Amino acid sequence: MDNDYNTLQETEKKKKSGGGWLTTYADMMTLLFAFFVLLYSMSSPDPVKMSQIQDAMEKAAGKSGKLKTQSEVKEEFEEIIQELGIKKSTNIISDPRGVAIEMDGDICFGSGSTNIKTTLEKILNEAANKILTNEEDYRMVIIEGHTDSDKIPKKLQKIYPTNWELSAARASSVVNYLISQGVNSGRLQASGYADRWPAEASWFDVRSGKITDQTIAEYNLREQQKQKNRRIKIVFTNN
């Protein structure tokens, strides 16, 4: 009887010790799960990064992927320029934000106007069809308006008091046109720079505060410089 009783006690002890370990483990896993749920609920998932991760996974799996690389975007811009025969009035550049196409103001708008010219319409149509209407691509597209340093004519000052208003209005016209062509408005940003970003100045020059009234005057001494400064730029960003 004593042996049976002792055996029964040992069995109960083993059950209790085993059950206690499992209970502690289950509690820990529950707490970890609650912790990660809390982290996720507090986070704001970046749609751009999510789409890039998904695209990278598809390419790793041997698929073509849905997002164009910066090199592919550049090639698309080059093809558009060649097809339309506008090499002399356009320029493809790279800056820290991504690939950009610059277009001379003369092919974009009339003097003091925000009405888009036919050549710019054709460029925007091609860009929308080949590059900008991918529903899986959430990267920003910045439309910049730039002017020379000449003052707005008096007859237009009631509408555009300075070059700031004119450059911003032109950038907005391009954005509105792209939206009408089916481009996601959430990706588009209109920015007017007036004469504060001359064509000869770099992104670093502008961001570091090197552009002053004196440098602007130097970048607008000749008519050729002014013509380069009057432009529209479309920047296809990295994120």
Residue frames as qw, qx, qy, qz and C-alpha x, y, z in Angstrom:
[[0.000, 0.884, 0.468, 0.000, 0.00, 0.00, 0.00],
 [0.312, -0.791, 0.089, 0.519, 2.79, 2.42, 0.91],
 [0.405, -0.142, 0.588, 0.685, 4.54, 1.79, -2.39],
 [0.203, 0.604, 0.674, 0.374, 1.34, 2.44, -4.33],
 [0.141, -0.923, -0.295, 0.203, 0.72, 5.62, -2.40],
 [0.380, -0.614, 0.290, 0.629, 4.27, 6.87, -3.01],
 [0.371, 0.149, 0.680, 0.614, 4.00, 6.06, -6.70],
 [0.088, 0.793, 0.579, 0.170, 0.72, 7.98, -6.91],
 [0.250, -0.878, -0.074, 0.402, 2.30, 11.02, -5.24],
 [0.408, -0.352, 0.487, 0.687, 5.27, 11.01, -7.63],
 [0.290, 0.434, 0.705, 0.480, 2.90, 10.82, -10.61],
 [0.039, -0.908, -0.415, 0.042, 0.89, 13.80, -9.34],
 [0.354, -0.730, 0.153, 0.564, 4.10, 15.81, -8.81],
 [0.399, -0.044, 0.619, 0.675, 5.23, 15.12, -12.39],
 [0.170, 0.683, 0.644, 0.300, 1.85, 16.20, -13.75],
 [0.172, -0.927, -0.225, 0.245, 1.96, 19.43, -11.77],
 [0.394, -0.561, 0.343, 0.642, 5.53, 20.25, -12.77],
 [0.345, 0.189, 0.690, 0.607, 4.82, 19.55, -16.44],
 [0.062, 0.796, 0.581, 0.160, 1.60, 21.54, -16.43],
 [0.270, -0.850, -0.081, 0.445, 3.28, 24.53, -14.81],
 [0.386, -0.308, 0.488, 0.719, 5.95, 24.70, -17.51],
 [0.221, 0.427, 0.716, 0.506, 3.36, 24.55, -20.29],
 [0.082, -0.878, -0.461, 0.100, 1.27, 27.23, -18.63],
 [0.315, -0.715, 0.136, 0.609, 4.26, 29.58, -18.39],
 [0.337, -0.051, 0.641, 0.688, 5.18, 28.94, -22.03],
 [0.126, 0.643, 0.693, 0.299, 1.61, 29.57, -23.19],
 [0.170, -0.894, -0.264, 0.320, 1.47, 32.82, -21.21],
 [0.347, -0.512, 0.349, 0.704, 4.75, 33.97, -22.76],
 [0.265, 0.206, 0.716, 0.611, 3.54, 33.23, -26.30],
 [0.009, 0.802, 0.594, 0.058, 0.29, 35.05, -25.64],
 [0.248, -0.831, -0.043, 0.496, 2.16, 38.10, -24.40],
 [0.345, -0.266, 0.537, 0.723, 4.49, 38.06, -27.41],
 [0.198, 0.487, 0.735, 0.429, 1.54, 37.79, -29.77],
 [0.095, -0.895, -0.414, 0.138, -0.19, 40.71, -28.05],
 [0.354, -0.650, 0.184, 0.646, 3.06, 42.73, -28.21],
 [0.291, -0.029, 0.636, 0.714, 3.46, 42.25, -31.98],
 [0.077, 0.694, 0.675, 0.239, -0.21, 43.02, -32.59],
 [0.211, -0.877, -0.208, 0.378, 0.26, 46.24, -30.63],
 [0.347, -0.432, 0.399, 0.731, 3.35, 47.15, -32.66],
 [0.235, 0.289, 0.726, 0.578, 1.51, 46.52, -35.92],
 [0.024, -0.817, -0.575, -0.029, -1.50, 48.56, -34.83],
 [0.258, -0.831, -0.023, 0.493, 0.78, 51.49, -33.95],
 [0.398, -0.229, 0.529, 0.713, 2.71, 51.33, -37.21],
 [0.518, 0.689, 0.086, -0.500, 1.80, 52.97, -40.52],
 [0.746, 0.068, 0.555, 0.363, 2.77, 50.58, -43.33],
 [0.057, 0.608, -0.330, -0.719, 4.49, 52.39, -46.20],
 [0.810, 0.454, 0.304, -0.215, 2.68, 51.44, -49.43],
 [0.443, 0.783, -0.425, -0.104, 5.77, 52.29, -51.50],
 [0.129, -0.516, 0.839, -0.117, 8.03, 49.98, -49.50],
 [0.695, 0.083, 0.652, -0.292, 5.37, 47.27, -49.46],
 [0.760, 0.614, 0.052, -0.207, 5.03, 47.39, -53.26],
 [0.289, 0.744, -0.602, -0.002, 8.83, 47.37, -53.68],
 [0.400, -0.332, 0.830, -0.203, 9.15, 44.36, -51.36],
 [0.779, 0.311, 0.473, -0.269, 6.42, 42.52, -53.26],
 [0.621, 0.738, -0.216, -0.151, 8.09, 43.36, -56.57],
 [0.026, 0.654, -0.753, 0.069, 11.46, 42.14, -55.30],
 [0.595, -0.104, 0.760, -0.238, 9.89, 38.87, -54.13],
 [0.791, 0.518, 0.221, -0.241, 8.28, 38.35, -57.54],
 [0.454, 0.765, -0.454, -0.051, 11.61, 38.93, -59.31],
 [0.237, -0.496, 0.819, -0.163, 13.36, 36.55, -56.90],
 [0.706, 0.131, 0.650, -0.248, 10.74, 33.94, -57.82],
 [0.404, 0.017, 0.729, 0.553, 11.65, 34.30, -61.47],
 [0.274, 0.786, 0.554, 0.013, 8.81, 36.63, -62.48],
 [0.417, 0.531, 0.161, 0.720, 9.24, 39.88, -64.35],
 [0.243, -0.395, -0.406, 0.787, 7.92, 42.12, -61.56],
 [0.159, 0.808, 0.555, 0.118, 5.49, 45.02, -61.91],
 [0.171, -0.928, -0.010, 0.330, 7.68, 48.03, -61.06],
 [0.658, 0.664, -0.078, 0.346, 10.02, 49.70, -63.52],
 [0.671, -0.364, -0.092, 0.639, 13.54, 50.38, -62.31],
 [0.034, -0.841, 0.032, 0.539, 15.00, 53.87, -62.58],
 [0.229, -0.315, 0.683, 0.618, 17.04, 52.69, -65.58],
 [0.228, 0.417, 0.838, 0.268, 13.89, 51.41, -67.28],
 [0.076, 0.865, 0.386, -0.311, 12.10, 54.69, -66.60],
 [0.141, -0.674, 0.339, 0.641, 15.04, 56.55, -68.14],
 [0.244, -0.012, 0.821, 0.516, 14.89, 54.31, -71.22],
 [0.190, 0.668, 0.719, 0.011, 11.16, 54.94, -71.56],
 [0.001, -0.871, -0.092, 0.483, 11.72, 58.71, -71.43],
 [0.207, -0.457, 0.587, 0.635, 14.46, 58.42, -74.05],
 [0.257, 0.285, 0.855, 0.348, 12.14, 56.46, -76.35],
 [0.130, 0.823, 0.510, -0.212, 9.40, 59.07, -75.94],
 [0.090, -0.781, 0.191, 0.588, 11.84, 61.87, -76.82],
 [0.233, -0.226, 0.753, 0.573, 13.11, 60.00, -79.86],
 [0.250, 0.487, 0.822, 0.157, 9.63, 59.11, -81.13],
 [0.092, 0.899, 0.374, -0.206, 8.45, 62.72, -80.86],
 [0.600, 0.472, 0.105, 0.637, 11.68, 64.15, -82.31],
 [0.212, -0.936, -0.055, -0.276, 12.25, 66.63, -79.48],
 [0.821, -0.138, -0.226, 0.506, 15.83, 65.90, -78.44],
 [0.344, 0.400, -0.073, 0.846, 16.89, 69.54, -78.79],
 [0.316, -0.552, 0.012, -0.772, 14.21, 70.81, -76.40],
 [0.848, -0.470, -0.072, -0.233, 14.35, 68.12, -73.71],
 [0.244, 0.566, -0.712, 0.335, 16.91, 66.76, -71.31],
 [0.869, -0.357, -0.326, -0.107, 16.98, 63.65, -69.11],
 [0.109, 0.624, -0.569, 0.524, 18.85, 64.08, -65.85],
 [0.715, -0.336, -0.597, 0.140, 19.38, 62.28, -62.55],
 [0.108, -0.624, 0.377, -0.676, 19.36, 63.81, -59.10],
 [0.044, -0.180, 0.873, -0.452, 19.15, 62.35, -55.58],
 [0.597, 0.136, 0.402, -0.681, 15.37, 62.01, -55.92],
 [0.728, 0.264, 0.632, 0.002, 15.32, 59.93, -59.09],
 [0.398, 0.171, 0.578, 0.692, 15.12, 60.24, -62.89],
 [0.175, 0.716, 0.297, -0.607, 13.83, 63.50, -64.34],
 [0.456, 0.437, 0.513, 0.581, 12.89, 64.83, -67.76],
 [0.072, -0.596, -0.123, 0.790, 13.28, 68.57, -68.33],
 [0.415, 0.582, 0.591, 0.375, 11.35, 70.27, -71.12],
 [0.204, 0.043, 0.072, 0.975, 11.97, 73.73, -72.49],
 [0.199, 0.482, 0.512, -0.683, 9.22, 76.16, -71.60],
 [0.273, 0.370, -0.356, -0.813, 8.76, 77.11, -75.24],
 [0.368, -0.023, -0.843, -0.391, 7.30, 73.68, -76.07],
 [0.170, -0.308, -0.859, 0.373, 5.20, 73.62, -72.89],
 [0.005, 0.785, 0.520, -0.337, 3.39, 76.97, -72.53],
 [0.322, 0.735, 0.201, 0.562, 2.96, 80.28, -74.27],
 [0.262, 0.254, -0.336, 0.868, 4.33, 83.45, -72.70],
 [0.268, -0.134, 0.387, -0.872, 2.48, 84.18, -69.44],
 [0.745, -0.057, -0.302, -0.592, 0.08, 81.28, -70.12],
 [0.445, -0.267, 0.809, -0.276, -0.85, 78.07, -68.32],
 [0.854, 0.348, 0.076, -0.378, -2.48, 76.47, -71.36],
 [0.654, -0.296, 0.647, 0.258, -0.59, 73.31, -72.26],
 [0.360, 0.582, -0.470, -0.557, 0.83, 73.24, -75.78],
 [0.917, 0.222, -0.158, -0.292, 0.34, 70.30, -78.15],
 [0.552, 0.463, -0.656, 0.224, 3.93, 69.05, -77.85],
 [0.170, -0.327, 0.718, -0.591, 3.71, 68.89, -74.06],
 [0.805, 0.012, 0.186, -0.564, 0.36, 67.10, -74.36],
 [0.842, 0.333, -0.412, -0.103, 1.99, 64.43, -76.50],
 [0.282, 0.423, -0.743, 0.434, 4.82, 63.97, -74.00],
 [0.428, -0.209, 0.569, -0.671, 2.38, 63.70, -71.10],
 [0.876, 0.131, -0.064, -0.461, 0.18, 61.24, -73.02],
 [0.734, 0.352, -0.574, 0.093, 3.13, 58.96, -73.72],
 [0.072, 0.374, -0.717, 0.584, 4.45, 59.26, -70.14],
 [0.646, -0.130, 0.358, -0.661, 1.02, 58.41, -68.74],
 [0.909, 0.199, -0.182, -0.317, 0.55, 55.39, -71.02],
 [0.755, 0.357, -0.513, 0.199, 4.04, 53.92, -70.68],
 [0.367, 0.267, -0.618, 0.642, 5.17, 54.91, -67.19],
 [0.132, -0.218, 0.415, -0.873, 2.67, 56.56, -64.88],
 [0.699, -0.163, -0.101, -0.689, -0.53, 54.48, -64.90],
 [0.524, 0.065, -0.839, 0.130, 0.79, 51.33, -63.22],
 [0.617, -0.610, -0.172, -0.466, -1.73, 50.65, -60.44],
 [0.881, -0.315, -0.250, 0.248, 0.91, 48.76, -58.43],
 [0.538, 0.216, -0.155, 0.800, 3.36, 51.67, -58.42],
 [0.310, -0.869, -0.378, 0.078, 2.99, 54.18, -55.58],
 [0.557, -0.190, 0.000, 0.809, 6.20, 56.15, -56.05],
 [0.068, 0.819, 0.236, -0.519, 5.81, 59.92, -56.13],
 [0.512, 0.434, 0.383, 0.634, 5.94, 61.91, -59.35],
 [0.191, -0.686, -0.194, 0.675, 6.91, 65.56, -58.83],
 [0.428, 0.688, 0.377, 0.448, 5.94, 68.16, -61.42],
 [0.390, -0.543, -0.100, 0.737, 8.08, 71.29, -61.18],
 [0.356, 0.865, 0.271, 0.230, 7.49, 74.66, -62.79],
 [0.552, -0.400, 0.059, 0.729, 10.49, 76.96, -63.35],
 [0.321, 0.920, 0.216, 0.066, 10.81, 80.46, -64.79],
 [0.543, 0.357, -0.131, 0.749, 13.50, 82.99, -65.65],
 [0.318, -0.388, -0.435, 0.748, 14.05, 86.10, -63.53],
 [0.040, -0.272, -0.312, -0.910, 12.03, 88.49, -65.72],
 [0.250, 0.186, 0.557, -0.770, 9.16, 90.13, -63.89],
 [0.280, 0.516, 0.808, 0.046, 5.58, 89.31, -64.79],
 [0.081, 0.330, 0.340, 0.877, 4.16, 91.87, -67.29],
 [0.193, 0.034, 0.391, -0.899, 1.83, 94.39, -65.66],
 [0.614, 0.000, -0.308, -0.727, -1.18, 93.19, -67.66],
 [0.737, -0.077, -0.665, -0.094, -0.83, 89.73, -66.05],
 [0.170, 0.263, -0.674, 0.669, 0.07, 90.74, -62.51],
 [0.606, -0.212, 0.189, -0.743, -3.55, 90.62, -61.37],
 [0.943, 0.021, -0.235, -0.234, -3.57, 86.91, -62.21],
 [0.887, -0.063, -0.211, 0.407, 0.06, 86.04, -61.43],
 [0.229, -0.970, 0.065, 0.044, 1.59, 88.69, -59.15],
 [0.192, -0.728, 0.636, 0.169, 5.03, 87.05, -59.33],
 [0.498, 0.382, -0.743, -0.232, 6.83, 84.15, -60.98],
 [0.188, -0.107, 0.898, -0.384, 5.96, 82.04, -57.95],
 [0.611, 0.327, 0.443, -0.569, 2.29, 82.02, -58.84],
 [0.629, 0.549, -0.344, -0.430, 2.96, 81.44, -62.55],
 [0.260, 0.393, -0.882, -0.003, 5.35, 78.53, -62.01],
 [0.305, 0.027, 0.843, -0.442, 3.02, 76.88, -59.49],
 [0.653, 0.423, 0.206, -0.594, 0.02, 77.32, -61.82],
 [0.553, 0.514, -0.572, -0.321, 1.89, 75.71, -64.70],
 [0.062, 0.234, -0.953, 0.180, 2.93, 72.75, -62.56],
 [0.459, 0.205, 0.654, -0.565, -0.69, 72.39, -61.41],
 [0.650, 0.476, -0.163, -0.570, -1.88, 72.43, -65.04],
 [0.404, 0.385, -0.820, -0.127, 0.39, 69.51, -65.82],
 [0.153, -0.036, 0.897, -0.413, -0.82, 67.62, -62.74],
 [0.585, 0.339, 0.356, -0.645, -4.46, 68.17, -63.70],
 [0.617, 0.475, -0.444, -0.443, -3.77, 66.96, -67.23],
 [0.227, 0.282, -0.930, 0.069, -2.07, 63.78, -65.98],
 [0.359, 0.118, 0.747, -0.547, -5.02, 63.09, -63.69],
 [0.660, 0.436, 0.037, -0.611, -7.34, 63.41, -66.70],
 [0.562, 0.452, -0.654, -0.227, -5.18, 60.75, -68.39],
 [0.905, -0.217, -0.327, -0.161, -5.77, 58.27, -65.58],
 [0.464, 0.318, -0.605, 0.563, -2.71, 58.88, -63.38],
 [0.554, -0.568, -0.573, 0.205, -3.31, 58.32, -59.67],
 [0.026, -0.875, 0.004, -0.483, -3.63, 61.81, -58.13],
 [0.728, -0.682, 0.066, 0.022, -2.17, 60.52, -54.85],
 [0.830, -0.046, 0.154, 0.535, 1.19, 60.06, -56.56],
 [0.413, 0.622, 0.192, 0.637, 1.37, 63.54, -58.06],
 [0.383, -0.701, -0.232, 0.556, 2.86, 66.67, -56.52],
 [0.386, 0.793, 0.183, 0.436, 2.96, 70.14, -58.08],
 [0.540, -0.590, -0.084, 0.594, 5.80, 72.47, -57.10],
 [0.368, 0.883, 0.100, 0.274, 6.53, 75.98, -58.31],
 [0.714, -0.309, -0.054, 0.626, 10.11, 77.23, -57.99],
 [0.138, 0.967, 0.036, -0.212, 9.83, 80.55, -59.85],
 [0.534, 0.750, -0.347, 0.178, 13.41, 81.64, -60.70],
 [0.489, -0.716, 0.458, -0.197, 14.95, 80.10, -57.56],
 [0.781, -0.172, 0.576, 0.170, 16.22, 76.97, -59.30],
 [0.362, 0.717, -0.391, -0.449, 18.13, 77.98, -62.44],
 [0.949, 0.267, -0.123, -0.112, 18.83, 75.19, -64.93],
 [0.531, 0.565, -0.532, 0.340, 22.57, 75.42, -64.28],
 [0.318, -0.518, 0.579, -0.544, 22.14, 74.92, -60.52],
 [0.412, 0.027, -0.911, 0.003, 22.19, 71.46, -58.95],
 [0.637, -0.564, -0.478, -0.218, 19.78, 69.95, -56.42],
 [0.657, -0.326, -0.369, 0.571, 22.49, 70.35, -53.76],
 [0.205, 0.196, 0.002, 0.959, 22.95, 74.04, -54.60],
 [0.396, -0.504, -0.321, -0.697, 19.25, 74.67, -54.06],
 [0.747, -0.508, -0.427, -0.045, 18.86, 72.62, -50.89],
 [0.665, -0.226, -0.290, 0.650, 22.02, 74.00, -49.28],
 [0.098, -0.908, -0.263, 0.310, 20.95, 77.62, -49.72],
 [0.498, -0.231, 0.337, 0.765, 23.59, 78.55, -52.29],
 [0.208, 0.559, 0.548, 0.587, 21.03, 80.18, -54.60],
 [0.161, -0.572, -0.311, 0.742, 20.93, 83.90, -53.83],
 [0.366, 0.862, 0.212, -0.278, 19.68, 86.98, -55.66],
 [0.036, -0.752, 0.518, 0.406, 23.22, 87.46, -56.94],
 [0.337, -0.134, 0.891, 0.272, 23.54, 83.93, -58.34],
 [0.468, 0.603, 0.636, -0.117, 20.07, 84.19, -59.91],
 [0.246, 0.890, -0.083, -0.376, 21.15, 87.37, -61.68],
 [0.146, -0.558, 0.733, 0.360, 24.29, 85.60, -62.93],
 [0.383, 0.126, 0.906, 0.129, 22.23, 82.67, -64.23],
 [0.372, 0.739, 0.558, -0.068, 19.94, 85.04, -66.16],
 [0.184, -0.603, 0.235, 0.739, 22.45, 87.33, -67.86],
 [0.075, 0.221, -0.682, -0.694, 21.92, 85.99, -71.39],
 [0.703, 0.120, -0.081, -0.697, 18.76, 85.14, -73.27],
 [0.639, 0.184, -0.739, -0.108, 20.03, 81.60, -73.80],
 [0.132, 0.058, -0.818, 0.557, 20.24, 81.14, -70.03],
 [0.454, 0.085, 0.311, -0.831, 16.74, 82.50, -69.54],
 [0.717, 0.167, -0.431, -0.522, 15.39, 80.12, -72.15],
 [0.501, 0.098, -0.844, 0.167, 16.92, 77.15, -70.28],
 [0.058, -0.014, 0.665, -0.744, 15.50, 78.39, -66.99],
 [0.632, 0.120, 0.068, -0.763, 11.96, 78.49, -68.39],
 [0.381, 0.170, -0.890, -0.185, 11.09, 74.82, -68.14],
 [0.828, -0.294, 0.078, -0.471, 8.89, 72.05, -66.79],
 [0.173, 0.404, -0.889, 0.129, 10.50, 69.14, -65.00],
 [0.884, -0.224, -0.149, -0.382, 8.92, 65.76, -64.26],
 [0.001, 0.523, -0.807, 0.275, 10.74, 63.83, -61.53],
 [0.876, -0.147, -0.392, -0.241, 10.03, 60.12, -61.17],
 [0.289, -0.712, 0.526, -0.364, 11.21, 59.55, -57.61],
 [0.325, 0.252, -0.903, 0.128, 12.82, 56.55, -55.94],
 [0.137, -0.274, -0.877, 0.369, 10.10, 56.37, -53.30]]
